[in-house]
Amino acid sequence: MHIILVSNRLATARSITLTWKHLWFGLFALMTSIVMLSSVFSYLTVRHAAEIRLPFLQDLLRTMDVDDSQRSQSYMRENLNAMAVKLGQMQAQLLRLDSVGERLAGMAGIKPQDLKAAEAGGDGRGGPLLQPSQLSSTELQHAVNSLAQQVEAKSDAMSLIESQLLEDRVRKNLLPTSLPVMAQWNASTYGWRIDPFTGERAMHEGVDFVAEPGTPIHAAAAGIVIRAEMHPQYGNLVEIDHGRDITTRYAHASAILVKPGQFVRRGQIVARVGTSGRSTGPHLHFEVRVQGIAQNPDRFLRMAEAGTTRLARLRPAPEAQ
């Protein structure tokens, strides 16, 4: 592109040649100028607007912050109050658990001081948590920690009671305190007596239950059968080992229903009444031995008889059924 400049001041005309480089350079300069002017204009506009409207914006932001803070505090307070109420309910339940634990401890034969020792760390206080003044988050955290310690202590105490009750149950289950036959055993008691065959004074190492032939004979306690055989004097004999060196013998049976090495439960039928062996009539000869030495079965059978009497009293009368 040629541009001819003509002027009165010029002696001759001048010619200027424009190429594409000149056009691109001019366009770039124009764009740069526009951007710079826009930046200056924006700076001046924002500055003056901020000087005019800044207090209003600050007040608006401050109001929004206050509202958000109040809502947050209200929400937090509601949650703290709900947690405090729940904590008070849990403490009330813990007090009821204390009373139940004391009753169970008495049933298990645990002394109060032993129970308190198992609850080391519990302060023994109770009552509802809520008070006229509201709890702070720190106070609530302390209360929760204290309650957690009390629950842990109560759990240890309950475990102690449970183990004691289980031990008592196992021990009772292994003691021959259940009647082998539902009949009286005063036909021939434990001790010295006149032998019915020889007429001489002899030791009777058990008690006799007079019953009809075929009457079921029950295990007086749980244990392992160590003998189930025919004996010259005892006749058909079943002997059960109950642990702790305690054994029971069931003699003169008409039939044996168990085998050596078999585990039997308390009350399980092990034989049937008969008159085998050295016997004058159908009956059960029952013995209790400790370390192989015969003991008077009366002290065990009296416990069984007392338990049967209590059970009969608890059963409803026929009219009431």
C-alpha angles and dihedrals in degrees: 000000000000123000118192116204116205120184139159089234093055118080091208134018118265127218124210121195117208119200131189089265090061091049094050092047091051091049091050091050090050093051092047091052092050092051093048093049091048092052093050091048093049092049093051092045096050093044095053093041091051091050090051103039104027097099091052092050092047091052091049093050092046091052092050091050092050092050092049091048092050092049091049092049092047091050092047092048092051090052092048091050092049091049091048092052091049090048091052090052091050091051090051089052089049090056091053088049088054092057092047090049092052092052092048090048089055090050091049092049094242115152118237092240090054090052091049090050090055088052095055108158096034113113095205094232124134144161133106118318100221117097134175091268119063120248122246122224090256093051091047091051090052090050091050091050091049092049091049090054091050092049090051091050092048090050090055090049092049090049089053091051092046093051091048093050091047091050091049091048093050092045092049091046090055095048116090094241098131123092111251091205128019094239141090118278099203093102089096120357132204117281140040117348143152108276109239092218104041102023089227129125108267140163117259107203098193145021129265126229112201109214141147118277112270094027109148116257113211129203109256090215140356117281149113123293108238099171132029107159149105114280125192093233105019093045112204101010133190119188122187128195112216098181129251088072092294119135134169130207129208112194142182092031122165092215136016115218101182138060133223112275093026120132114230129192127226108279095016115143109250102165145347130252116264143141103251122143123011097354137130096204145346111308143118119254106206126191136181117201132186115198087346094304117120115245131195104267090203094088090055097040093049088061090051092048092049091051091050091050092051090049091051091051091052093052115094120250117259091251091055095052 
